Amino acid sequence: MNTSVSLARVAGLSLALAVALNAPAHANEAAAAPAAKAWTPASLRQALAALPKGDAERGRVVNQQLFCASCHGDTGVAPTQNWPHLAGQKSVYTAKMLLDYQSRLRSENKGAALMHDLAVMMTPQQIADVAAYYAAQTPPRDDGTPRPGAKGGGLSAEQLVTKGDPTRLITPCASCHGVKAAGGKLEASSLAGQNPLYFTRTMLDFQSGVRANDAAKGMSTFARKLTRGEIEALATYYADLPQKAK
């Protein structure tokens, strides 16, 4: 890989993205992209197992050299409201997202288009290393992002996390993501300390079908059953969870 060319390309893409982060990917780009083969739980396990062992110190270098830090921060805490925090994120989840960006399985907006252009330049070792680096960081306890206002219109976040809603066949969030939201198997991500604006946008994308890269369609099914008020309540709950753990 020609590092100087790659860095210039990523920097230029970052600037171009600033005014259109949430716009849908261009229709012609989507039509030209080859159809990506959806994961099955078995194929996802195989792909993740095939990655090399990650090294957090090498991942720190990748985070800087490939300008990951410009959006996700030096330690995985995003400096703006537009991007997810990756500090404390499970390494297998970060690796899966990068593989999804490479194949365009994840292509819901201009942010995903930028991530595709970055991910295709990464080697399997770089993917494993940067994923290990983020996993070694501490989730933010006060990221400074505004919390959604309480709108009501459904169950409390605490009930959804710990009990779910049997009447709507909603399983508890903690059954996949854990009581402390540290994540579970494969693509069950860590949610503790996550940027609530990104969390809300992600859930709405799953709800509408704009994002559909979940291997077993668990998040898509779950999100469709939630009200907007419940999504925003969960966003605040998880954003503040590290503070509750003090």
LOBAGU-54013 format. One record per residue (C-alpha): chain; residue in three letters; x, y, z. Coordinates in steps of 0.001 Angstrom, whole numbers, plus 500000, padded with zeros to 6 digits. Layout:
LOBAGU-54013
<rec A, ALA, <X, Y, Z>>,
...
***
This chain:
LOBAGU-54013
<rec A, MET, <500000, 500000, 500000>>,
<rec A, ASN, <501321, 503472, 499118>>,
<rec A, THR, <500904, 505155, 502508>>,
<rec A, SER, <501196, 508770, 501338>>,
<rec A, VAL, <498581, 508292, 498631>>,
<rec A, SER, <496289, 506438, 501036>>,
<rec A, LEU, <496500, 509110, 503714>>,
<rec A, ALA, <495823, 511915, 501267>>,
<rec A, ARG, <492848, 510033, 499897>>,
<rec A, VAL, <491345, 509470, 503342>>,
<rec A, ALA, <491925, 513084, 504377>>,
<rec A, GLY, <490177, 514335, 501254>>,
<rec A, LEU, <487254, 512013, 501794>>,
<rec A, SER, <486921, 513188, 505399>>,
<rec A, LEU, <486576, 516798, 504291>>,
<rec A, ALA, <484092, 515960, 501545>>,
<rec A, LEU, <481945, 514000, 503976>>,
<rec A, ALA, <481473, 516751, 506541>>,
<rec A, VAL, <478428, 518340, 504847>>,
<rec A, ALA, <476645, 515122, 503894>>,
<rec A, LEU, <477188, 512584, 506640>>,
<rec A, ASN, <473658, 511252, 506851>>,
<rec A, ALA, <472731, 511440, 503182>>,
<rec A, PRO, <471948, 508094, 501547>>,
<rec A, ALA, <474676, 506627, 499392>>,
<rec A, HIS, <474425, 507717, 495755>>,
<rec A, ALA, <472089, 505489, 493769>>,
<rec A, ASN, <474566, 504991, 490932>>,
<rec A, GLU, <477270, 503947, 493398>>,
<rec A, ALA, <474930, 501427, 494986>>,
<rec A, ALA, <473914, 500041, 491605>>,
<rec A, ALA, <477517, 499693, 490471>>,
<rec A, ALA, <478654, 497928, 493632>>,
<rec A, PRO, <478649, 494128, 493476>>,
<rec A, ALA, <476069, 492451, 495688>>,
<rec A, ALA, <477698, 491335, 498920>>,
<rec A, LYS, <476922, 487891, 500257>>,
<rec A, ALA, <475132, 488134, 503580>>,
<rec A, TRP, <476715, 486515, 506618>>,
<rec A, THR, <475398, 483407, 508242>>,
<rec A, PRO, <476402, 482821, 511876>>,
<rec A, ALA, <478701, 480031, 510663>>,
<rec A, SER, <480389, 482053, 507906>>,
<rec A, LEU, <480853, 484997, 510274>>,
<rec A, ARG, <482548, 482790, 512865>>,
<rec A, GLN, <484855, 481421, 510185>>,
<rec A, ALA, <485776, 484862, 508852>>,
<rec A, LEU, <486576, 486227, 512311>>,
<rec A, ALA, <488558, 483124, 513256>>,
<rec A, ALA, <490637, 483528, 510089>>,
<rec A, LEU, <491881, 486987, 511105>>,
<rec A, PRO, <495362, 487187, 512643>>,
<rec A, LYS, <495860, 487946, 516314>>,
<rec A, GLY, <495631, 491675, 516929>>,
<rec A, ASP, <498184, 493818, 518729>>,
<rec A, ALA, <496895, 496896, 520552>>,
<rec A, GLU, <500127, 498891, 520226>>,
<rec A, ARG, <500242, 498335, 516475>>,
<rec A, GLY, <496557, 499249, 516430>>,
<rec A, ARG, <497354, 502576, 518082>>,
<rec A, VAL, <499647, 503330, 515145>>,
<rec A, VAL, <496982, 502283, 512625>>,
<rec A, ASN, <494478, 504564, 514375>>,
<rec A, GLN, <496774, 507515, 513715>>,
<rec A, GLN, <498279, 506626, 510330>>,
<rec A, LEU, <494969, 505863, 508610>>,
<rec A, PHE, <493263, 508909, 510168>>,
<rec A, CYS, <490817, 506764, 512151>>,
<rec A, ALA, <491508, 509157, 515035>>,
<rec A, SER, <490183, 512138, 513066>>,
<rec A, CYS, <486654, 510751, 513460>>,
<rec A, HIS, <486919, 508282, 516351>>,
<rec A, GLY, <489470, 510067, 518526>>,
<rec A, ASP, <492965, 509203, 519719>>,
<rec A, THR, <491587, 506690, 522222>>,
<rec A, GLY, <488363, 505721, 520465>>,
<rec A, VAL, <486228, 508524, 521915>>,
<rec A, ALA, <484747, 510438, 518984>>,
<rec A, PRO, <485414, 514197, 519172>>,
<rec A, THR, <482106, 515114, 517502>>,
<rec A, GLN, <478486, 513980, 517692>>,
<rec A, ASN, <478515, 512381, 514251>>,
<rec A, TRP, <480617, 509320, 514918>>,
<rec A, PRO, <480419, 506307, 517215>>,
<rec A, HIS, <482720, 505868, 520165>>,
<rec A, LEU, <484889, 502774, 519741>>,
<rec A, ALA, <486652, 502829, 523105>>,
<rec A, GLY, <485931, 499563, 524883>>,
<rec A, GLN, <484258, 498053, 521826>>,
<rec A, LYS, <484667, 494306, 521376>>,
<rec A, SER, <487453, 493503, 518948>>,
<rec A, VAL, <485387, 490967, 517003>>,
<rec A, TYR, <482617, 493541, 516518>>,
<rec A, THR, <484995, 496190, 515189>>,
<rec A, ALA, <486596, 493617, 512906>>,
<rec A, LYS, <483193, 492515, 511595>>,
<rec A, MET, <482191, 496104, 510842>>,
<rec A, LEU, <485388, 496671, 508868>>,
<rec A, LEU, <484759, 493490, 506874>>,
<rec A, ASP, <481193, 494668, 506251>>,
<rec A, TYR, <482431, 498035, 505042>>,
<rec A, GLN, <484934, 496312, 502741>>,
<rec A, SER, <482195, 494245, 501080>>,
<rec A, ARG, <479547, 497002, 501227>>,
<rec A, LEU, <477286, 494847, 503358>>,
<rec A, ARG, <477137, 498021, 505405>>,
<rec A, SER, <476402, 500970, 503131>>,
<rec A, GLU, <473611, 502958, 504747>>,
<rec A, ASN, <474946, 506502, 504272>>,
<rec A, LYS, <477879, 508669, 503229>>,
<rec A, GLY, <479661, 507744, 506429>>,
<rec A, ALA, <479546, 504105, 505356>>,
<rec A, ALA, <480825, 505093, 501902>>,
<rec A, LEU, <483839, 506758, 503511>>,
<rec A, MET, <484423, 503726, 505693>>,
<rec A, HIS, <484350, 501485, 502615>>,
<rec A, ASP, <487088, 503529, 500947>>,
<rec A, LEU, <489178, 503267, 504103>>,
<rec A, ALA, <488471, 499608, 504887>>,
<rec A, VAL, <489429, 498327, 501428>>,
<rec A, MET, <492931, 499727, 501992>>,
<rec A, MET, <493370, 497791, 505236>>,
<rec A, THR, <495100, 494446, 505538>>,
<rec A, PRO, <493673, 491702, 507775>>,
<rec A, GLN, <496485, 492432, 510233>>,
<rec A, GLN, <495605, 496132, 510382>>,
<rec A, ILE, <491945, 495262, 510963>>,
<rec A, ALA, <492862, 492924, 513808>>,
<rec A, ASP, <495298, 495426, 515320>>,
<rec A, VAL, <493019, 498467, 515357>>,
<rec A, ALA, <490180, 496314, 516703>>,
<rec A, ALA, <492461, 495169, 519539>>,
<rec A, TYR, <493455, 498773, 520249>>,
<rec A, TYR, <489886, 499992, 520658>>,
<rec A, ALA, <488980, 496990, 522801>>,
<rec A, ALA, <491803, 497897, 525204>>,
<rec A, GLN, <490475, 501443, 525783>>,
<rec A, THR, <488080, 502592, 528495>>,
<rec A, PRO, <484519, 503556, 527434>>,
<rec A, PRO, <483752, 507256, 527969>>,
<rec A, ARG, <481920, 508253, 531130>>,
<rec A, ASP, <480920, 511743, 530028>>,
<rec A, ASP, <481254, 512307, 526305>>,
<rec A, GLY, <479564, 515711, 526298>>,
<rec A, THR, <476934, 514745, 523721>>,
<rec A, PRO, <473334, 515853, 524363>>,
<rec A, ARG, <470930, 513207, 525607>>,
<rec A, PRO, <467587, 512776, 523820>>,
<rec A, GLY, <464626, 514351, 525593>>,
<rec A, ALA, <462228, 512027, 527396>>,
<rec A, LYS, <459282, 511480, 525040>>,
<rec A, GLY, <457639, 508485, 526675>>,
<rec A, GLY, <455590, 506298, 524404>>,
<rec A, GLY, <456606, 502859, 525621>>,
<rec A, LEU, <458466, 500913, 528247>>,
<rec A, SER, <461344, 502276, 530274>>,
<rec A, ALA, <464887, 501550, 529187>>,
<rec A, GLU, <465506, 499590, 532390>>,
<rec A, GLN, <462600, 497253, 531639>>,
<rec A, LEU, <463658, 496747, 528027>>,
<rec A, VAL, <467228, 496007, 529100>>,
<rec A, THR, <466462, 493612, 531933>>,
<rec A, LYS, <463043, 492115, 531095>>,
<rec A, GLY, <462156, 492951, 527503>>,
<rec A, ASP, <458484, 492826, 526562>>,
<rec A, PRO, <456925, 489357, 526189>>,
<rec A, THR, <453739, 490861, 524739>>,
<rec A, ARG, <455733, 492036, 521698>>,
<rec A, LEU, <458184, 489118, 521739>>,
<rec A, ILE, <461002, 491523, 522615>>,
<rec A, THR, <463889, 489795, 524353>>,
<rec A, PRO, <465853, 491734, 527003>>,
<rec A, CYS, <468723, 493753, 525551>>,
<rec A, ALA, <470972, 492290, 528240>>,
<rec A, SER, <470449, 488770, 526912>>,
<rec A, CYS, <472751, 489651, 523984>>,
<rec A, HIS, <474665, 492752, 525078>>,
<rec A, GLY, <475110, 491876, 528755>>,
<rec A, VAL, <473914, 493498, 531967>>,
<rec A, LYS, <476878, 495885, 531903>>,
<rec A, ALA, <476527, 496313, 528117>>,
<rec A, ALA, <480033, 494986, 527511>>,
<rec A, GLY, <478797, 492930, 524570>>,
<rec A, GLY, <478228, 489272, 523861>>,
<rec A, LYS, <479062, 486720, 521201>>,
<rec A, LEU, <480120, 487730, 517682>>,
<rec A, GLU, <478203, 490850, 516610>>,
<rec A, ALA, <476531, 491627, 519954>>,
<rec A, SER, <478361, 494913, 520458>>,
<rec A, SER, <479398, 496771, 523560>>,
<rec A, LEU, <476959, 499635, 524176>>,
<rec A, ALA, <478251, 501187, 527399>>,
<rec A, GLY, <479069, 504875, 526943>>,
<rec A, GLN, <478005, 504967, 523308>>,
<rec A, ASN, <477235, 508295, 521659>>,
<rec A, PRO, <473421, 508516, 522051>>,
<rec A, LEU, <472930, 510318, 518744>>,
<rec A, TYR, <474768, 507567, 516906>>,
<rec A, PHE, <472865, 504906, 518853>>,
<rec A, THR, <469520, 506465, 517907>>,
<rec A, ARG, <470495, 506814, 514245>>,
<rec A, THR, <471663, 503192, 514144>>,
<rec A, MET, <468445, 501857, 515647>>,
<rec A, LEU, <466340, 503884, 513222>>,
<rec A, ASP, <468440, 502552, 510341>>,
<rec A, PHE, <467824, 498985, 511491>>,
<rec A, GLN, <464146, 499796, 511972>>,
<rec A, SER, <463721, 501151, 508452>>,
<rec A, GLY, <465862, 498484, 506793>>,
<rec A, VAL, <468455, 500997, 505574>>,
<rec A, ARG, <470989, 499058, 507609>>,
<rec A, ALA, <470715, 495286, 507291>>,
<rec A, ASN, <474168, 493831, 507953>>,
<rec A, ASP, <473181, 491847, 511049>>,
<rec A, ALA, <473878, 488189, 510307>>,
<rec A, ALA, <470788, 486667, 511967>>,
<rec A, LYS, <468612, 489795, 511494>>,
<rec A, GLY, <468255, 489978, 515255>>,
<rec A, MET, <468747, 493743, 515518>>,
<rec A, SER, <466501, 494449, 512541>>,
<rec A, THR, <463692, 492405, 514101>>,
<rec A, PHE, <464227, 493949, 517530>>,
<rec A, ALA, <464379, 497556, 516313>>,
<rec A, ARG, <461167, 497314, 514292>>,
<rec A, LYS, <459206, 496607, 517479>>,
<rec A, LEU, <460384, 499683, 519382>>,
<rec A, THR, <458804, 503121, 519563>>,
<rec A, ARG, <460906, 506205, 518921>>,
<rec A, GLY, <460592, 507047, 522616>>,
<rec A, GLU, <461940, 503634, 523595>>,
<rec A, ILE, <464888, 503963, 521225>>,
<rec A, GLU, <465825, 507347, 522661>>,
<rec A, ALA, <465376, 506086, 526225>>,
<rec A, LEU, <467779, 503229, 525466>>,
<rec A, ALA, <470215, 505668, 523865>>,
<rec A, THR, <470348, 507723, 527063>>,
<rec A, TYR, <470486, 504642, 529291>>,
<rec A, TYR, <473515, 503184, 527531>>,
<rec A, ALA, <475285, 506532, 527153>>,
<rec A, ASP, <475072, 507064, 530912>>,
<rec A, LEU, <475772, 503471, 531941>>,
<rec A, PRO, <479504, 503967, 532707>>,
<rec A, GLN, <478567, 506875, 534986>>,
<rec A, LYS, <476113, 504661, 536891>>,
<rec A, ALA, <478927, 502181, 537403>>,
<rec A, LYS, <481131, 504686, 539280>>,
***
